[in-house]
Structure formats: structure tokens, C-alpha cells
């Protein structure tokens, strides 16, 4: 596969995906702005994930070019981050399993990690429910209100 030269990418305005002939047919590449828009992340966040070793874009000179597999990888990273999985844990999963999607787990180790993480999330959810009930009860109790508080007015 031959990547276009950096001037070709700049002539396209840098805001359109690039089509490149490869052995398997035509492949789309994205510059960081379009890539960020397609995954809903700012370029600085994408660069952070790159420094953390979660994605490894190809280079055209000084330009980063991203492929569809990078889109899938970052969608998975975003989902795991929403679940509260640390960057370090995600990198460990990626190192163990390579490219994967949460919908298509590549190994029992990744599946077990997600099962364990779900158990932790369920425990935290139960703890929050108890805390919310406790706080609500305390706020309803007459003795906890000080004279002149907003609820007395």
C-alpha cells in the first residue's frame, strides 16, 4: 500500500477523508480533525490516547492518519472509560488482546475482566443507593436544620 504524500493531503484541505489504494482495495484514512469528529473526541484527547499507547496512527511526514480500525478502537476506549476503566487497565487489555470490541470479546481474560468490573460497578451502585437514602433521610429530619437555613424560609 502506498500512502499519499503530505502535500496531497494538504491539498484536500485536511478536512476530508483520504482514499488510498491498497492490496485489499480502497481504504479510507482520516486526518486528526475528521477522525476526532467521527469519534466525538478533541484532537488533544486523541493525542493523549496515542501517548498512552492505546492507538498508533500511521504517519505521513508530520501528519497522523487514522484508519477505520482506529475509529473502532477509540469507540471501545470511550466505552471502557465511561465504565470507569483506567487508561492503565485499558492499555493492559489491549496489550493482552490486541484490537477488540466490547461487542466481540477476543479472549476469556477480557471477558473475565469485564465481568469483574461489572461486579465492582454493581457494588458501587448499591453503596450510592444507601448513601442517597441516608442523605435524604437526614435532610428530612427536623433536628438537622439550623434556624435561618434556606429550608426554613
N, C-alpha and C positions, 0 to 999 in steps of 0.2 A: 504494500500500500504506500502511496506517495502522498504526503501531506502538502497542501498548497503552501506557497511561500508567504511570509508575513505580509508583504505588500498586497498580495491578492486578498488577504483577509481584511486589511485596512480599507481597500477599495470598496469592499462590500458594506462599509460603514460600521463594521463591528457589531451591528445590531441584528444581523440575520444569520441563521444557522448556515454553516458551510456544508456543501455536499462534496464528498470525496469518493473517488472510485477506489474500491478495494477488491481483494480476491473474492469476497462473498457478495459483491455488488456495490451499490452506492451506500455510503454511510454518512450520517449527519454528525457534524461537530458544532459545538456551541462556544461562543466566546463568553467570558465570565458574566457580562451583563444579562444576556439572554438566558444563560444557564441559571443564574440567580432568580430571574423572573419565573422560569419554568418550575423551580423547586420552592419558590417562595422564601428565599434567603438573600440577605445582603451580601455583596462581594466580600466584605471583611469577615463575615461568618464562614463563607466558603473557604477563604484563605486560612482561617483558623483551623477548620477541619482538615485542610491539606497539611498544615504544620503538625497537626495531631496524628497524621498518618492514616486518616480514615478514607481519603481519596487521593489518587495520584493521577492528575490530568497529564495529558501529553503536552508537549511544548512545541511551539513554532517560534523559534527565536526566543523572544522575551514573553510572548503571549502564551497563556494557558488555553488549551482547547479541551472541551469536555464532550464525552460521548453519552449515548443513551444509557449505558451501564452505570455511568456516574450519576445520572438522574435517579435510577433505581436505588443505587447505594445511598444517596442522600435522603431519599424518601424513607428508607429503612432507618437511617441515623436519626432523622427528625422524629419518627415514631418512637424509637427507643428513648430519646431524650425526653419526650413528653411523658413517658412512663417513669422517668426519674433515673434512668440508667446513666451512669457516669461515662464520660469520654474514655476514661481508662478501661472500664469494663467493655465498652463497645469495641475499642481497639483490640482487646484480648479476644473477643468473639470473632472479629474479622480476621485476626491472625490465625485463629483455630480453624475457621470455616471458610475463609475466602469470601467471595461475593455470595450474598444470600438475601432473601427477602423474608420478612416475618411470616408471609403467607406460604412460603416454600422453605421449610427449615432443612438445612443440609445435613445436620447431624443430631444425634441424640444429646450431645453435650449442649448445643444451643437450645434445643427444646427443654432440657432439664433446667438450664439457666433461667429461661422464661417462666417455667412452672414455679421455680423457687422465687423468682421476682414477683410473680402474681401473689404468692402466699404472703410475702412481705407487704405488698400493697394492700391486701385484704386485712392484715393485722393493723396497719396504719389507719385504714378506713374505720375499723371498729374503734380504735383509740380516739379518733376525731369525733365519731358519733357520741362517745361517752363524754368527751370534753365539751362538745356543743350542748349536750343535755345538762351537764353540770353548770356551765356558764349561764344558760337560760334560766335554770332554777335559782341561781344566786341573784340574777338580775330581777327576778320576780319577788324575791324575799324582801319584805318591808325594811328590815333592820340594816340592809346593806346600803340603803340610800342615805346620803348626807343631806341635811337641810340646805336648801338653795341649789340642789342639783337640777339639771335640766328636766328630769322626770317629775320633779315636784312643782314645776311652774306650769 
